[in-house]
């Protein structure tokens, strides 16, 4: 028996697929949803906790709670966008800004994100790799032009996007991705 669909959609969810039976939902659930712990671990003693506390919370308990609340919100509400442009700044190189991307993928799935090394790469003519993603990471945006920055702001709040693959017809789908940028500049 071959299942037939009338439509294709990208509707993230945590437990129950909200799409009707005639719609093919291209979302794939988080693999960690089926995880069952085998032992008790004090997560405040783990390397990830220390890294988040030192790098993102600046060793402040209130900031750490904010970081954890944001991560919780993102994971529990994959179908919602914050419609914010997230900028991770640090004057130094190698401080862990881009590592946040890898944390998000470890919590969700490698297929839920894409990493761009520059604004030029992100804004390239073919954007089909951005389709069905939760996380778009753009590294080193300090060299972005004002025009490129405006495009980034528009993408942050867009409800849908036209996708273009090389030698393919364009098509439009809903988007849910949060956009993160990293920079070493105080004025990205």
N, C-alpha and C positions, 0 to 999 in steps of 0.2 A: 504494500500500500504506500503510495507516494502522497505525502501531505501537500496540499495546495494552499497558497496564500494569495490574498488580494493586494496586500501592501507589505512594505518593509518599513520598520521603524526602529529607532534607538531610544528605548525607555529604560533607563537604569532602575533597579529596585534592589531591595535587600532580601526579602523572603518570597513575596508573591508577585508574579508577573502581572502587571496591570493591563497588558494588551489583550484584545479579544482573540479568539481562536483563528480568525482569518488573517491575522497580522503576524508577520515574522519579526520577532524582536531580536535584534542583533546583539543585545547586551548579554554578557556572560557573567554570571554571579561570582562573588569573591570566593576564591578557593578556601580561605581560612574559615568560612562559615561552618564547614564540616569538621574543623579541628576540635579535638577533645584533649584537655590537659591530662598529662600523665603524672605530674608532680606539682607541688606548690613552689612558686618562685616569688620572692620579694622583688617586684619589678623596679622598685626604687634603688635596687643594688645592681641593676644591669648596666651594661655599657651604653645601650641606647638611651636609657633614662639619663645617665650622666652627660652624654652628648647633647641631648635636648636641653637639659638643665643648664649646662655651661654655655652652649652656643646660641640657643634661641631664647632662653629665659634669662640669660645673663645672671645666673645664680640667684634669681629672685623667685620665691615661692608663688607670689601672685601672678607673675608673668608665666610661670610654668603652668599654672592652672588655666590661663588663657590659651596657651599653646595646646594643651590637652583637650580643652573644650573645642577649639577649632578643628583639631584632628577628628574628634568624636563627631562633630557636626557634619564634616565632609563624608565620613564613612557611613553615617546613619541616614544621610539624605543625598544619595548619589544622583537623584533626578533633579535636584535643585541646584541652581547656580547662585553664588553669592553676588555675582555681577560686580566683583571688585578685582582690580589688578593687584596681584600680590608681588611685592618687590622685596627681595632679600638682599640687604646691603651689608657690606663690610669693606673696610679700607684694605684689609689684607687678603692675600691669595691663599688658597688652601685652608680656609676656615670652616668649611662644611656647608656652604650655601647650596651647591649642586647636590650634595649628599641627601638633602631633603627630598629630592626627586626619587632617589632610590628607596628611601623610607616609605614614601607613598606607594611605590610599586610593590614593595614587600608586604604592605598591609592590604593591597587590593589584588593586583595581578600585573605582570609585565605588559600585557596587551592594553592596559588602561592608560598608558602614558606615552608621550613622545618627547624627546629632548632635541632642541635645536642649539647649535653652537653660536648662532648670531641672529640678529634681526633679518639680515639678508636671506639667510637660509629659511627662516620662518615665513617670510613674505614672498618666497619664490613662487613661480607661476603654477606649480602643481601642489595642491594641498590635500590630496586624497588621504595621506597618512594621518591627517588630523581627524578624520572621520571616526566616530565611535570611541572617543577618548574622554577620560575624566581629567587628565593632567597634561597641560602643555607647558613645557619648561623652555625658556629662552635664556641662554647664558650670555652674559656680557652685553647688556643693552646700552652701555654708556656712550657708544658711538652711533646710536640711532638718531636719525634726522627728525625734525618736528613732524614731517609728513608721515614717516613710519610710526611715530608715537601715536598720532591721531588714528591710524588704522588699528593699532593695538587697542586703543580705548573703545573703538567701535566693535571689535571682536569680543571684547569683554562682556558686553551687554546684549549681543546678538542672540536671538531666539533660534534662528536657523541659519544655515550657511550653504552656499553653492560650492560643491566639491568638484575639482577638476583633476583628473588623472591623465597622464600622457597618452595620447591617441585614444581617448575615451570620451564618451558623451558626458556632459556635465549633468549633475543632478543635485537636488536640494534635500537636506535632512536637518532635523533638529540637532542642536548642539547643547552639550552639558558641561563642557570642559572649563575648569578653572585655569587661568593663565598666571604662571609664575615667571618672574624675571629676576635675574641676578645681576649685580653690578658691584664694582669696587669704587664707585664714585658717590659722593654725597648728593649730587644732583643728576640722577639718571635721566 
